[in-house]
Structure formats: C-alpha cells, structure tokens
Amino acid sequence: MPGFELFGAEERKEVNDVLETGILMRYGFDGPRKGIWKAKELEHAITERFGCKHAHLTSSGTAALTTAMSALGIGMGDEVIMPSFTFVASFEAVLSVGAIPVLVDIDDTLTLDPAAVEAAITPKTKCVMPVHMCGSMADLGALLNICNKHSLILLEDACQSIGGTYEGKHLGTIGHAGTFSFDFVKMITCGEGGVVMTNDIDVHTKCDGYTDHGHDHLGVDRGADLHPFIGYNFRISELHAAVGLAQIRKLDQFLVMQRKNNQLLRSHLEQIPEISFRRVPDPAGDSGSFLSWFLPTEAQTKAVVDAMKAQGVLAGNFYWYDNNWHYIRKWQHLQNATTLQPIGEAQRTALLSLAQQDFSKSDGIMSRCVSTAISLVWTEEQIHAKGEQMKAIIRSVI
Ligand SMILES: *Cc1c(COP(=O)(O)O)cnc(C)c1O
C-alpha cells in the first residue's frame, strides 16, 4: 500500500520548488511565492483524479474527519454509527466534535454490516460513517439506501482506500463528504496530511474556513479576512502538499503494481480450499492494498499466526483481532472513557456501555481474519516465495 516505498526524485523536485521560495505556508505571500501554490495544485489534482467537485487539504486524515463532521453540522449529542473494526482515528474524530460514536458489527466485507447499522438507528442518529478498510469498500449501495430512508448523513472514511471505486465512482466521493489520509503509510503520502472531498459547495466553504481559524479567504489581505464562524488550525503546509503532488501523479502506476501483486499472491492462497477471502461488494473497485483472508476457525488462525511469527514471516501480515489499534477488543481506553479532560455525560455513558455490548458477530469474523499488506516493490520471485511459504505454514496447521 504505501507510497513511501517509491519515494524519489519527483517528490524532491516538488519540495525543492517550495524550498527555493521559502514560502512554506499555503496562504498569502503572493509576491514572494512566485506562483508556487502546491496545496492549491494538489487540491485541483484531487478533484480531477477522483471526480469530485471540491477538495480541501488538512494536516492529517484525523483532522479531515473532524473538519468534515463540523462542516456537516455533526456535534454535541449527535450519534454517529461506525464500525467496530477501523483505525482509532475514526472515533477520535467523532469524540472531538462532541458527538457519540455508536459502534456496530462488521460483516465479511470487513466493513459496516448494513443490518447492524439499521438496528442501531435512534432519533439521535445523525450520520453513518462507513470505513473502507484495507483498500476495499463497504457495501455502499445498502448503506446509501439506509441513509436515504432515514435522512442520515453518509460520511466516508476512505483514508485507507485511495484509488478504490464503487460502481465506477471513487471511494470518498460518494457520500455527503469523504476523507483520505496521506500519512506516511497510506497509498499515497504527504508525510502527514489529509483531504475532505465533497460535491457540496457549502460543505466545502465551511471546511476551507474551519481548517484556518474561520478565515473567509475572501479578501486579498489575510489580516483583513472576516471570521464567519469559529475554526481551528488544521492547515497542511506547502512542503507536505508538494510531496503529495508528486505522489498523486504516481497513483495509477501504484494501483497497477498493487493489483498485480495482490492477484499473484492470491493465486497461491486460492490453492488451499479451506481459505476464503473477504467479500468485496464491487470486485473491480478493490484497490488491492491488502489481501484479506479467513481460515475456518479462530484456533487455526491463531496457530497460523504463531507459526508465521516463529518462522519470522509475520511482517506484513496483520492479525487485527490481537492488534491494539484497529479493533474494539483492544480499545480499553475507549471502553473506559479514559480522557485527559472531562467529557460530556452522554459521551461518557455511551463509551462505558461498550464493554457490555455484544460484538460476537465481529469477533467471529476478525478472529479468523489475516490481512496481508501488498508491497509495491515485491518482485515476482519474492511473491512466489512468499506464497509458497504461507501455503506451507497454513497446510501444516490445518
Ligand atoms: C490512517 C487512518 C485515519 C487517519 O489518518 P491520519 O492521517 O493518520 O490522521 C483515519 N481512518 C482510517 C481508517 C485510517 O486508516
């Protein structure tokens, strides 16, 4: 998945353009910046490449989610339905705007189970936030129907699925808003960064102001800008945007390599009849950044993971069920509502109830799932060797 594997002269050239002028900020300094506007240029490239009307860069994917929620009017007491399997950033963003994360089960797509979403809707539900995990997509058709039926906002956390599509449209551009992360281990990177994409000019204008202290960005003199609402500083720097500009030009090449490598590794694992694969609602739209596979039982999966660890080949294979960052089971800080500052009673009560909630359906899936990260720089020989090694280990266990 990570674009950092193919970092090179193109990224250095873009960063150097910025270093030549010394204008590291994305706003203002119109004269000295000599026409260099990397953030603006990257935003334009994002709208072109992913087919959305508007894109606004942020300092991280987490900031992009927070910004999107604020711009969509999600706040104090609103419930946001999100999956039990995601990166911690998803609930961090919900909490940051005062809203309540309502975690529900995933299904064999490794993303929101539409039936669980429907069952969790209350009069306080404002938003459904699918997370397109591990390079592939949620069941967007079903989720869109639910959101339309109940007049809910659909916010896509597409941070891990840059380049993936659903029925020909890019993940992150299908809901009311969507986000990408450009952190260092994502499909394309800025070092740190993120973006909010939307087709709604009003949401976009709010994102634009919110990420820059509420500046309306209407005048030529930054100091004379008005502030129609309260914002924060979630700005990206020109240096980071410059890296992203070089990376987005390589995205098509990355996707071709990634899908090819993914398919080749998959052809090895497909030889084992006991292995099944993640269900992908639109297989043509899988970005291929991970190959996610299941064994029949938790015991077999744990034995395979242990054997891979013992033989030193676990690197790049993720057993999320035991992982501290991606699955509800290890989020004790969330379940105990451990925050540095006091939080609202509704948030606190909701978090404390998570420990009692039944996630057995998610457990039944995650305990049998391994995701293999696909490298861009593997050679065919390396993939064959890896595939043979994985097959041998799996066969020895089952
Ligand atoms: C990486 C990621 C984020 C947050 O991105 P950062 O840029 O690291 O803040 C949010 N959601 C998911 C699913 C992610 O993988």
The ligand as an SDF file (V2000), in Angstrom:
LIG
                    3D

 15 15  0  0  0  0  0  0  0  0999 V2000
   -4.9540    6.4770    8.7200 C   0  0  0  0  0  0  0  0  0  0  0  0
   -6.3960    6.4950    9.0220 C   0  0  0  0  0  0  0  0  0  0  0  0
   -7.0460    7.6270    9.5240 C   0  0  0  0  0  0  0  0  0  0  0  0
   -6.3600    8.8600    9.9930 C   0  0  0  0  0  0  0  0  0  0  0  0
   -5.3660    9.3440    9.2940 O   0  0  0  0  0  0  0  0  0  0  0  0
   -4.1110   10.1760    9.8900 P   0  0  0  0  0  0  0  0  0  0  0  0
   -3.7000   10.9070    8.6800 O   0  0  0  0  0  0  0  0  0  0  0  0
   -3.1020    9.1750   10.3460 O   0  0  0  0  0  0  0  0  0  0  0  0
   -4.6220   11.0580   10.9550 O   0  0  0  0  0  0  0  0  0  0  0  0
   -8.4200    7.5800    9.6870 C   0  0  0  0  0  0  0  0  0  0  0  0
   -9.1220    6.4620    9.4140 N   0  0  0  0  0  0  0  0  0  0  0  0
   -8.5310    5.3480    8.9600 C   0  0  0  0  0  0  0  0  0  0  0  0
   -9.3650    4.1610    8.6520 C   0  0  0  0  0  0  0  0  0  0  0  0
   -7.1510    5.3150    8.7770 C   0  0  0  0  0  0  0  0  0  0  0  0
   -6.5680    4.1960    8.3600 O   0  0  0  0  0  0  0  0  0  0  0  0
  1  2  1  0
  2  3  1  0
  2 14  2  0
  3  4  1  0
  3 10  2  0
  4  5  1  0
  5  6  1  0
  6  7  2  0
  6  8  1  0
  6  9  1  0
 10 11  1  0
 11 12  2  0
 12 13  1  0
 12 14  1  0
 14 15  1  0
M  END
$$$$
